[in-house]
Amino acid sequence: MAEKQKRTFSGRDTSQGYIVLKTPLRRAIFIAGLAGIVIVSLLLALA
């Protein structure tokens, strides 16, 4: 059997992405989308 080598990675090296909500407009669109999902799901639950 081959031995597996244990490697260590820093948190910066294992980052999966980057922050895309850098501008206030993008943040507002994101929050409005989340609020819209909640409102639609509430309306569907009450209907």
PDB file with one MODEL, atoms N, CA, C and O in Angstrom:
MODEL        1
ATOM      1  N   MET A   1       0.834  -1.189   0.000  1.00  0.00           N
ATOM      2  CA  MET A   1       0.000   0.000   0.000  1.00  0.00           C
ATOM      3  C   MET A   1       0.873   1.244   0.000  1.00  0.00           C
ATOM      4  O   MET A   1       1.908   1.306   0.663  1.00  0.00           O
ATOM      5  N   ALA A   2       0.434   2.208  -0.745  1.00  0.00           N
ATOM      6  CA  ALA A   2       1.171   3.468  -0.773  1.00  0.00           C
ATOM      7  C   ALA A   2       0.723   4.334   0.389  1.00  0.00           C
ATOM      8  O   ALA A   2      -0.466   4.443   0.687  1.00  0.00           O
ATOM      9  N   GLU A   3       1.698   4.943   1.035  1.00  0.00           N
ATOM     10  CA  GLU A   3       1.360   5.828   2.144  1.00  0.00           C
ATOM     11  C   GLU A   3       0.917   7.181   1.602  1.00  0.00           C
ATOM     12  O   GLU A   3       1.517   7.725   0.675  1.00  0.00           O
ATOM     13  N   LYS A   4      -0.128   7.702   2.191  1.00  0.00           N
ATOM     14  CA  LYS A   4      -0.597   9.021   1.784  1.00  0.00           C
ATOM     15  C   LYS A   4       0.215  10.077   2.520  1.00  0.00           C
ATOM     16  O   LYS A   4       0.427   9.991   3.730  1.00  0.00           O
ATOM     17  N   GLN A   5       0.656  11.057   1.779  1.00  0.00           N
ATOM     18  CA  GLN A   5       1.393  12.143   2.395  1.00  0.00           C
ATOM     19  C   GLN A   5       0.401  13.161   2.922  1.00  0.00           C
ATOM     20  O   GLN A   5      -0.527  13.562   2.220  1.00  0.00           O
ATOM     21  N   LYS A   6       0.600  13.570   4.148  1.00  0.00           N
ATOM     22  CA  LYS A   6      -0.270  14.584   4.728  1.00  0.00           C
ATOM     23  C   LYS A   6       0.286  15.948   4.374  1.00  0.00           C
ATOM     24  O   LYS A   6       1.442  16.266   4.653  1.00  0.00           O
ATOM     25  N   ARG A   7      -0.565  16.742   3.754  1.00  0.00           N
ATOM     26  CA  ARG A   7      -0.162  18.089   3.390  1.00  0.00           C
ATOM     27  C   ARG A   7      -0.982  19.082   4.195  1.00  0.00           C
ATOM     28  O   ARG A   7      -2.142  18.824   4.513  1.00  0.00           O
ATOM     29  N   THR A   8      -0.394  20.188   4.515  1.00  0.00           N
ATOM     30  CA  THR A   8      -1.118  21.243   5.216  1.00  0.00           C
ATOM     31  C   THR A   8      -1.292  22.429   4.278  1.00  0.00           C
ATOM     32  O   THR A   8      -0.410  22.762   3.487  1.00  0.00           O
ATOM     33  N   PHE A   9      -2.446  23.045   4.393  1.00  0.00           N
ATOM     34  CA  PHE A   9      -2.764  24.189   3.552  1.00  0.00           C
ATOM     35  C   PHE A   9      -3.188  25.343   4.446  1.00  0.00           C
ATOM     36  O   PHE A   9      -3.852  25.141   5.463  1.00  0.00           O
ATOM     37  N   SER A  10      -2.808  26.530   4.069  1.00  0.00           N
ATOM     38  CA  SER A  10      -3.262  27.697   4.821  1.00  0.00           C
ATOM     39  C   SER A  10      -4.693  28.030   4.400  1.00  0.00           C
ATOM     40  O   SER A  10      -5.152  27.602   3.341  1.00  0.00           O
ATOM     41  N   GLY A  11      -5.383  28.785   5.229  1.00  0.00           N
ATOM     42  CA  GLY A  11      -6.751  29.176   4.906  1.00  0.00           C
ATOM     43  C   GLY A  11      -6.826  29.984   3.626  1.00  0.00           C
ATOM     44  O   GLY A  11      -7.803  29.881   2.884  1.00  0.00           O
ATOM     45  N   ARG A  12      -5.822  30.775   3.360  1.00  0.00           N
ATOM     46  CA  ARG A  12      -5.799  31.587   2.145  1.00  0.00           C
ATOM     47  C   ARG A  12      -5.665  30.711   0.899  1.00  0.00           C
ATOM     48  O   ARG A  12      -6.237  31.021  -0.146  1.00  0.00           O
ATOM     49  N   ASP A  13      -4.912  29.619   1.013  1.00  0.00           N
ATOM     50  CA  ASP A  13      -4.720  28.732  -0.135  1.00  0.00           C
ATOM     51  C   ASP A  13      -5.965  27.911  -0.444  1.00  0.00           C
ATOM     52  O   ASP A  13      -6.173  27.525  -1.594  1.00  0.00           O
ATOM     53  N   THR A  14      -6.796  27.635   0.555  1.00  0.00           N
ATOM     54  CA  THR A  14      -7.953  26.778   0.346  1.00  0.00           C
ATOM     55  C   THR A  14      -9.230  27.557   0.120  1.00  0.00           C
ATOM     56  O   THR A  14     -10.308  26.965   0.065  1.00  0.00           O
ATOM     57  N   SER A  15      -9.137  28.854  -0.011  1.00  0.00           N
ATOM     58  CA  SER A  15     -10.320  29.683  -0.235  1.00  0.00           C
ATOM     59  C   SER A  15     -11.005  29.265  -1.527  1.00  0.00           C
ATOM     60  O   SER A  15     -10.350  29.079  -2.553  1.00  0.00           O
ATOM     61  N   GLN A  16     -12.328  29.117  -1.474  1.00  0.00           N
ATOM     62  CA  GLN A  16     -13.093  28.633  -2.621  1.00  0.00           C
ATOM     63  C   GLN A  16     -13.548  29.748  -3.566  1.00  0.00           C
ATOM     64  O   GLN A  16     -13.975  29.468  -4.687  1.00  0.00           O
ATOM     65  N   GLY A  17     -13.466  30.963  -3.142  1.00  0.00           N
ATOM     66  CA  GLY A  17     -13.939  32.027  -4.003  1.00  0.00           C
ATOM     67  C   GLY A  17     -13.553  33.381  -3.459  1.00  0.00           C
ATOM     68  O   GLY A  17     -12.692  33.504  -2.588  1.00  0.00           O
ATOM     69  N   TYR A  18     -14.206  34.390  -3.989  1.00  0.00           N
ATOM     70  CA  TYR A  18     -13.923  35.736  -3.537  1.00  0.00           C
ATOM     71  C   TYR A  18     -15.245  36.466  -3.349  1.00  0.00           C
ATOM     72  O   TYR A  18     -16.277  36.035  -3.863  1.00  0.00           O
ATOM     73  N   ILE A  19     -15.213  37.547  -2.630  1.00  0.00           N
ATOM     74  CA  ILE A  19     -16.425  38.297  -2.322  1.00  0.00           C
ATOM     75  C   ILE A  19     -16.846  39.090  -3.558  1.00  0.00           C
ATOM     76  O   ILE A  19     -16.073  39.889  -4.087  1.00  0.00           O
ATOM     77  N   VAL A  20     -18.072  38.862  -4.008  1.00  0.00           N
ATOM     78  CA  VAL A  20     -18.552  39.560  -5.196  1.00  0.00           C
ATOM     79  C   VAL A  20     -19.485  40.712  -4.837  1.00  0.00           C
ATOM     80  O   VAL A  20     -19.872  41.486  -5.712  1.00  0.00           O
ATOM     81  N   LEU A  21     -19.853  40.835  -3.557  1.00  0.00           N
ATOM     82  CA  LEU A  21     -20.776  41.893  -3.139  1.00  0.00           C
ATOM     83  C   LEU A  21     -19.997  43.111  -2.654  1.00  0.00           C
ATOM     84  O   LEU A  21     -20.182  43.576  -1.529  1.00  0.00           O
ATOM     85  N   LYS A  22     -19.136  43.612  -3.507  1.00  0.00           N
ATOM     86  CA  LYS A  22     -18.259  44.704  -3.104  1.00  0.00           C
ATOM     87  C   LYS A  22     -18.929  46.062  -3.197  1.00  0.00           C
ATOM     88  O   LYS A  22     -18.604  46.957  -2.418  1.00  0.00           O
ATOM     89  N   THR A  23     -19.848  46.237  -4.121  1.00  0.00           N
ATOM     90  CA  THR A  23     -20.476  47.546  -4.276  1.00  0.00           C
ATOM     91  C   THR A  23     -21.824  47.567  -3.554  1.00  0.00           C
ATOM     92  O   THR A  23     -22.457  46.522  -3.403  1.00  0.00           O
ATOM     93  N   PRO A  24     -22.264  48.723  -3.113  1.00  0.00           N
ATOM     94  CA  PRO A  24     -23.565  48.822  -2.442  1.00  0.00           C
ATOM     95  C   PRO A  24     -24.726  48.350  -3.324  1.00  0.00           C
ATOM     96  O   PRO A  24     -25.685  47.763  -2.822  1.00  0.00           O
ATOM     97  N   LEU A  25     -24.645  48.600  -4.623  1.00  0.00           N
ATOM     98  CA  LEU A  25     -25.716  48.165  -5.524  1.00  0.00           C
ATOM     99  C   LEU A  25     -25.816  46.647  -5.563  1.00  0.00           C
ATOM    100  O   LEU A  25     -26.916  46.097  -5.512  1.00  0.00           O
ATOM    101  N   ARG A  26     -24.691  45.975  -5.654  1.00  0.00           N
ATOM    102  CA  ARG A  26     -24.705  44.506  -5.678  1.00  0.00           C
ATOM    103  C   ARG A  26     -25.237  43.944  -4.372  1.00  0.00           C
ATOM    104  O   ARG A  26     -25.976  42.960  -4.378  1.00  0.00           O
ATOM    105  N   ARG A  27     -24.869  44.558  -3.250  1.00  0.00           N
ATOM    106  CA  ARG A  27     -25.393  44.120  -1.951  1.00  0.00           C
ATOM    107  C   ARG A  27     -26.900  44.289  -1.898  1.00  0.00           C
ATOM    108  O   ARG A  27     -27.610  43.402  -1.425  1.00  0.00           O
ATOM    109  N   ALA A  28     -27.396  45.431  -2.383  1.00  0.00           N
ATOM    110  CA  ALA A  28     -28.834  45.701  -2.358  1.00  0.00           C
ATOM    111  C   ALA A  28     -29.590  44.704  -3.224  1.00  0.00           C
ATOM    112  O   ALA A  28     -30.653  44.225  -2.830  1.00  0.00           O
ATOM    113  N   ILE A  29     -29.060  44.389  -4.389  1.00  0.00           N
ATOM    114  CA  ILE A  29     -29.703  43.417  -5.268  1.00  0.00           C
ATOM    115  C   ILE A  29     -29.738  42.047  -4.610  1.00  0.00           C
ATOM    116  O   ILE A  29     -30.748  41.347  -4.689  1.00  0.00           O
ATOM    117  N   PHE A  30     -28.651  41.658  -3.966  1.00  0.00           N
ATOM    118  CA  PHE A  30     -28.579  40.362  -3.286  1.00  0.00           C
ATOM    119  C   PHE A  30     -29.597  40.283  -2.151  1.00  0.00           C
ATOM    120  O   PHE A  30     -30.319  39.294  -2.029  1.00  0.00           O
ATOM    121  N   ILE A  31     -29.653  41.321  -1.323  1.00  0.00           N
ATOM    122  CA  ILE A  31     -30.586  41.320  -0.189  1.00  0.00           C
ATOM    123  C   ILE A  31     -32.028  41.358  -0.680  1.00  0.00           C
ATOM    124  O   ILE A  31     -32.894  40.702  -0.101  1.00  0.00           O
ATOM    125  N   ALA A  32     -32.296  42.116  -1.736  1.00  0.00           N
ATOM    126  CA  ALA A  32     -33.648  42.159  -2.296  1.00  0.00           C
ATOM    127  C   ALA A  32     -34.052  40.790  -2.845  1.00  0.00           C
ATOM    128  O   ALA A  32     -35.208  40.385  -2.721  1.00  0.00           O
ATOM    129  N   GLY A  33     -33.114  40.090  -3.439  1.00  0.00           N
ATOM    130  CA  GLY A  33     -33.404  38.737  -3.932  1.00  0.00           C
ATOM    131  C   GLY A  33     -33.727  37.780  -2.798  1.00  0.00           C
ATOM    132  O   GLY A  33     -34.655  36.979  -2.905  1.00  0.00           O
ATOM    133  N   LEU A  34     -32.970  37.858  -1.716  1.00  0.00           N
ATOM    134  CA  LEU A  34     -33.257  37.000  -0.555  1.00  0.00           C
ATOM    135  C   LEU A  34     -34.618  37.334   0.043  1.00  0.00           C
ATOM    136  O   LEU A  34     -35.390  36.438   0.383  1.00  0.00           O
ATOM    137  N   ALA A  35     -34.909  38.625   0.170  1.00  0.00           N
ATOM    138  CA  ALA A  35     -36.207  39.035   0.710  1.00  0.00           C
ATOM    139  C   ALA A  35     -37.333  38.594  -0.212  1.00  0.00           C
ATOM    140  O   ALA A  35     -38.395  38.188   0.262  1.00  0.00           O
ATOM    141  N   GLY A  36     -37.119  38.666  -1.514  1.00  0.00           N
ATOM    142  CA  GLY A  36     -38.133  38.224  -2.468  1.00  0.00           C
ATOM    143  C   GLY A  36     -38.428  36.743  -2.344  1.00  0.00           C
ATOM    144  O   GLY A  36     -39.584  36.331  -2.438  1.00  0.00           O
ATOM    145  N   ILE A  37     -37.402  35.941  -2.134  1.00  0.00           N
ATOM    146  CA  ILE A  37     -37.603  34.501  -1.955  1.00  0.00           C
ATOM    147  C   ILE A  37     -38.436  34.231  -0.711  1.00  0.00           C
ATOM    148  O   ILE A  37     -39.336  33.391  -0.731  1.00  0.00           O
ATOM    149  N   VAL A  38     -38.138  34.943   0.370  1.00  0.00           N
ATOM    150  CA  VAL A  38     -38.899  34.761   1.610  1.00  0.00           C
ATOM    151  C   VAL A  38     -40.354  35.178   1.419  1.00  0.00           C
ATOM    152  O   VAL A  38     -41.260  34.474   1.865  1.00  0.00           O
ATOM    153  N   ILE A  39     -40.587  36.299   0.770  1.00  0.00           N
ATOM    154  CA  ILE A  39     -41.947  36.792   0.563  1.00  0.00           C
ATOM    155  C   ILE A  39     -42.744  35.838  -0.324  1.00  0.00           C
ATOM    156  O   ILE A  39     -43.903  35.543  -0.030  1.00  0.00           O
ATOM    157  N   VAL A  40     -42.143  35.362  -1.392  1.00  0.00           N
ATOM    158  CA  VAL A  40     -42.842  34.427  -2.282  1.00  0.00           C
ATOM    159  C   VAL A  40     -43.153  33.128  -1.569  1.00  0.00           C
ATOM    160  O   VAL A  40     -44.242  32.576  -1.730  1.00  0.00           O
ATOM    161  N   SER A  41     -42.211  32.632  -0.782  1.00  0.00           N
ATOM    162  CA  SER A  41     -42.468  31.380  -0.067  1.00  0.00           C
ATOM    163  C   SER A  41     -43.574  31.559   0.977  1.00  0.00           C
ATOM    164  O   SER A  41     -44.377  30.649   1.182  1.00  0.00           O
ATOM    165  N   LEU A  42     -43.626  32.717   1.638  1.00  0.00           N
ATOM    166  CA  LEU A  42     -44.718  32.985   2.577  1.00  0.00           C
ATOM    167  C   LEU A  42     -46.063  33.079   1.871  1.00  0.00           C
ATOM    168  O   LEU A  42     -47.064  32.562   2.366  1.00  0.00           O
ATOM    169  N   LEU A  43     -46.088  33.728   0.731  1.00  0.00           N
ATOM    170  CA  LEU A  43     -47.333  33.834  -0.036  1.00  0.00           C
ATOM    171  C   LEU A  43     -47.818  32.480  -0.519  1.00  0.00           C
ATOM    172  O   LEU A  43     -49.017  32.202  -0.506  1.00  0.00           O
ATOM    173  N   LEU A  44     -46.889  31.640  -0.945  1.00  0.00           N
ATOM    174  CA  LEU A  44     -47.268  30.303  -1.396  1.00  0.00           C
ATOM    175  C   LEU A  44     -47.749  29.435  -0.223  1.00  0.00           C
ATOM    176  O   LEU A  44     -48.639  28.600  -0.389  1.00  0.00           O
ATOM    177  N   ALA A  45     -47.166  29.634   0.941  1.00  0.00           N
ATOM    178  CA  ALA A  45     -47.573  28.851   2.109  1.00  0.00           C
ATOM    179  C   ALA A  45     -48.963  29.268   2.580  1.00  0.00           C
ATOM    180  O   ALA A  45     -49.724  28.434   3.073  1.00  0.00           O
ATOM    181  N   LEU A  46     -49.299  30.541   2.435  1.00  0.00           N
ATOM    182  CA  LEU A  46     -50.591  31.032   2.891  1.00  0.00           C
ATOM    183  C   LEU A  46     -51.703  30.832   1.857  1.00  0.00           C
ATOM    184  O   LEU A  46     -52.883  30.900   2.202  1.00  0.00           O
ATOM    185  N   ALA A  47     -51.351  30.592   0.626  1.00  0.00           N
ATOM    186  CA  ALA A  47     -52.339  30.447  -0.438  1.00  0.00           C
ATOM    187  C   ALA A  47     -53.002  29.085  -0.405  1.00  0.00           C
ATOM    188  O   ALA A  47     -53.863  28.797  -1.236  1.00  0.00           O
TER     189      ALA A  47
ENDMDL
END
